[in-house]
């Protein structure tokens, strides 16, 4: 299958273990003095912004020459190169959500957006998402492009065949906990033996970690990946495997499983709807969306930032705030499946209309409330690298039949070693 955002984020977590999580941009705080250039550059990656909105920004800011570059390949590496060689850095840049924590220790390489107008707009955007781009001393280095509020995508026809509830409100209510969800999966697999509840147990682990108030490293830079909250997430994630309702898909067979009914549900972010519809266009109208078991979670979502060397930070932020105002975020949702970070957008027609792929369901009624209830969680720069062994070991359970308890011990041991190398206590 193509490298969807779902698969890309999975790959990014595993890559972080070897690539490291700290963005060493070098010392200094960029150039100083008068900054009133009328020639600005914007870097982003394919799908990172609505190309239509970006094109309109060039027209809207007619007194500015805005040159845009859709950067391919490893965006973070290319951005780091640009930041080290100040003359080649963009004036405005995207920063991927999985990378933002690694840039916080080097916040002096970016403009504090509160100094160029963001302080007046902050109340209009989701506070938990803004916190991800905020340093411990309060500097805001990124303005949120999008988020990934999560839900349960399910095949209504297969649920009906298995005697399960089919209405989104009933599914949300009756499958509200992970144990309820797994119990439904057992009934489903019993009624339709070739159909499974989930694609793999790593996806469950991802969702549960996102539902919590703590991750793998605390704000004092201490490793907490062996504590009860991670252990509980692990034990819950392993249950589908032990119950026989795990399809164990960790390769390129996901598209076929979605198309042929081998998977009756998918747990994922709002943007994952595009992956599902692209993978299985023949199932249009058969899917519905319900709340995620266990509460709201987020996966993904990126930012726009202004490097400290920007030729005109004030004008750069005007461009950012225009591109990411509620109306243009709604357009971004239509054009590029970028779920808005400004709740005012949730009331606009682009989001309130029914989705034909999901039988005309108004999916904003699931995703909107979830987006506003997501926990604000501290994510350390080394979090991605430290978390990688847990996902590798969960895959080993599925692929090699590894004992879950031994896999847990190995995951914690490896995570502690990575944490130590990353300077975590």
N, C-alpha and C positions, 0 to 999 in steps of 0.2 A: 504494500500500500504506500501511498505518498506519505511524506513526513508531515502529518497533520500537527496542529498545535498540541494536541494531546500527547502524541508520540514525541514531539520535540521537547516538551517539558520533562517527560520521563527521561529522555536522553540527556538533558541538561543536568539533571540531578546526578546521574551516574558519572558524567564527564567531570563534574565539579570535584569528585574525589581525587582525581589525578591532576586536574588543572589547578586546584587550589581555589580558595574563595576570596582572597584579598586582592583588590585592584590597586596595585602599587603604582600610583601615578607620578610619583616623584615629589620633591619638595616644592615650596613656594606657593604663592597664592595668585599667580597669573599677573598680567600686566595691569597697570593702573593709569590714572589720568583721564583725560577727556575721551569719552566713547560716544560718538555720534555718527557713526558710519551709516551710510544709506545703502550699503551693499552687504547683505546678510546671507548666510548659508544655513540650510536645514538638512540634517541627516536623519533618515529613518530606514527601516527595513521593509521589504515587501509585505503588505498587509498590516503594517504597524500603525498606519493612519489611513483615512479615506483619501484616496488620490483625488477624488472630486473636490473634497473640502480643501485640500492643499492647493489645488489649481485655482480655486476661488479665492484663497488667501492672497495669492499673487495679485489678483485683480483688486481685491479689497484694499490692500496696502499699496496703492499705486505710486506712492511717493518713495517706496522702498524697492530696491532690486533684490528680490528673494530668489536665490538659486537653491533648488532642492536636489538632493541626491538620494536615490533608493539604493542603499548599500547592501550588496550581496555578501555571502560567506559569513565568517565569524564576526558579527557586528561588534561585540565587546572588544575583541582584540584590535580591530581597526580603530575603534574609538579611543582605546588606551594609547595607541600609537599616535593618534592625533593630539591627544592631551599632553603627551610628553614633548611633542614638537609643536609648540603653541601656535606657530604660524599656520599649521595645517589643520587646526581644530575647527570644527563648525561653530557657528554662532548660536545655533539651537540644535539639540540632539535628542534622539530617543534614547531611553535607557530601559532595557527589558526588566520586567518585574523580578525575574530570578537573579538579576544582577545588582539591583539597587542596594541591597544590604552591603555588598562588597565595596561600594563606592562611598559609603557613609564615613569611614575612617579618613577619607581624603576629600572631605567636603570643601576644603579650601580651593579645590580645583574647579568649583562651581559657584555660581552666584546664589546667594541666599535669596530665594524668590520673594520672601517677605519684604525685602528692601526695594523691590521694583513693582509692587502692587498686589502681590498674592494675598497679603494680609487682609485686604478688603473682600476678597472672593472666597476665602477659606470656608465660611459658613455655608456656602452653596454646594460644597463637595463632601463626600463621605469621609468622616474624620479618621476612621480606621485605616483607610487607604493613604491618606495624607501622612499618617504617622509612619508608614513604611519608608517614606522618603525624608523623614525628619531625624536629625542628629539628636543625641542625648542632651545637647545644650540648646536645642530648639531651632536650629537652622533647617530650612526647607529647601532641598536641592532638586526636587522633582515635582512636577504637576501631573496628576493622574490622567492618563489617556483612557484606560478601560479597566475593567475588573472581570473576574470569572466566578460569579455566584453559582453555587452548585445545586443540582437537583437529581431526581431519578427519572430517566427516560425509560418508558416501558411500552411494550407491545400490547395494546388493548385487546387485540384479537386473541393473543396467546393467554393473557390473564383470564379472559372470558372462558376459553376452552378448558382452563385448569380450575374453573370455579372460584376464582379470586375476584375481589372488587375491581371494577374497571373505571369508575368515575374518578377523575383526579382528586377531588376533595376527599372521597372515601379512601382512596389509596394513601393519600397523605395522612389521614387520620388512623387508618388501621395498620399501616406499615411505618409507624412513627419512630419506633426504636430499631436498632440493628437486629436485635433478636426477633422482632416481629417480621422484619424484612427477610431474614434468613429462613424463618419458619414458612413464609410464603414461597420462598425458593424451593424448599423441600417438597411442598405440595405441587408446585409447578413441575418439578423434575419427575415426580411420581406420575403425574398425569400425562406429561409429554417427555418421555425419557431422553430424547435427543436434544432437549432444550435445557440450558443452564441459566442460572441467575446472574452471574457476574463473569467478566472476562478474565480477571486475575485478582489475586488477593492484595497485590501492591496498590491497586486502585482504591481498595477499601482503606488501607493504611493511610494513603494520601488524604482521603476525605476526613478520616477521624483526627489526624494530626491537625488539619485545618479547622476542625471544630473546637479545638482546645484553646486554653488561655496561655499555654506554655509550649515551647518546642524543645530543641535539643541542647540549647545553651541559654543560660539566664543573663540578665542585664549586668551581672557582676563578672561576666565572661567565665562562668563555671559550667562544666559539662553536667547536664542533667538527663542525658539519654538513657540512663539506667534506672530512672525513677518511675514511680507508679503510673504516672500519666502515659508514658511511652510503653511501659509493660502492658497496661490495659488495652492500649490501641493495638499492640501486637497480638494479644490473645484474641481480641474480637476479630481482627483481620484473618486469623488462621481458621476461624470457625467454618467459613464456606468450604475450605479445603477438606476439613474433617467430615463435613456433612455431605460431601459429594456433589455440591452445587456450583463448583468452580470450573469454568471451562479451560482454565490454565493456558490462556492465550498470551504469549509473550513474544510473538513473532508476527509475520505479515499475513496471518490468516484471519485477522480481525474483520476485514471488509466482507469476506465470504460468510463469516459467522453472523454478522449483522444482516446480511441479505437473505440468508437461508433459514433464519429463525433459530439458529443454534444459541443465540443470545436473546433473552427476552427483556433484559434491562441493561441500561448503561448508567453508571453514576458519573457525572461530569459537570463541567462548567457550562454556562449559557452558550459560549462559543462552540461547544462540542456539538450543538445541534447541526451545525454546518457539516461537521465530520460525518454524522449519522446520515444526514440527507444525501450527501455526496456518495457515501458508501452503498446506500441502499435506496436509490430513487424509486425502485419498484414497490417499496413498502409505504409510499406516501399515503397519508390518511390513517395508517394503522398505529402510529406512535402517539403517546401522550406524555405529559410531564407532571410529576408530583414532587412534593417536598422531599428533601434528602433525609433519610433516617438519621436520628440523633441530633438534628439541628443544622443550622446554616454553616457552610464552609466556603472557602474561596480557593480558586486555582488560577493563577496567572493574572495578568493585568500590568500594563507598563506605564512609562512616564515620559514627559518632555522636560529637558533640563537646559540650562544655559551655562556653558563653560565660562570660567572666570576671564578668559581671553576674548570673550565676545566683543565685537566692535560697537555694539549698541544694546546693552542689556535691557534698558527700558523699552525700547521698540521691540526687542525680541520677545519680551513678556507680553506685550500687547498682541503680538502675533499668536503666541501660545494660548492666551486667554480667549482669543477669537476662535481659533481652531477647536478649542475644547469647551466652548460655551454650550449650554444644554441643547440648543437647536442643532448645532453642528455635531454634537455627540450623537444625537438621534439619527442624523444622516450617516454618521460613521457606523452605527448599528446596522442600518439598511445596506450600506455599501460594503462593509468589511467585517460584519458580525462582532463589532467592538462594543461590548456592553457598557453603557454610560456610567460615569462616576458622579454625575450631578443628578440627584433624585428628581429634579424638576423635569428631566427628560423622560421619566417614566410615565408621564401623563400625556406625552405627545403622540400623535397618530402613528408614527413609525413603530412605536412599541406597544400601543394599545390594541392594534388590530389583531385579528385572528390569524394564526399560521396554518396554511393549507396542509403542510406536511404533517402537522400534529392535529389533523381533523378539525381545523378551525379554532382550536383552543387559543385563548389569550394567555400566552405563557408568561407575560409580564406579571400576572397575578401570582405566579410562583416565584419568579426570579426577583421581582422588585422588593417584596418584604424580606426575602433572604438577604439581599444585598445590604439592607439597612440594619440587619441584626448580626452581622458578622463581627466576631471578636477582634479587638485591637490587640495584636500579639507582637512581642519583641522578636525580631529575627536577626540573629548575629551574623556578621560577615562570613563566618565559617560554617553557618548552619547547613548549607547545601552539601558541602563536602562531608561533614560529620554524619549527615543523615543517609548518605549513599549506601553504606554497608547493610542497613536494614532492608532496603529494597533488593539488593543483591541476594541476601539470605532468604528473603521471601520467595524470590524466583527459584532459588535452590530447592526449597521445599517442594515446589510444584514440578520442577524439571527433573530433580534427582531423587525425590522422595526423602529428603533430609529430615531428620527428626526436628520438629518445631522448637523443642526446648534447647537442643544443641545449636540450632540456627540462631536462636535468640542470644545465647551466650557468645557465639562467634561474632554476631553483629555488634554487640556491646563492646567486645574486646577490640574489634577493628575500629569502631567509632572512637574509642578512647585513644587509640594510637594516632588516628588522624587529628583528633582534637589537640593532642599534645604537640604535634608537628605544626598545627595552626596557631599555637600560642594560647590555647584555651587551658584554663586551670583544671 
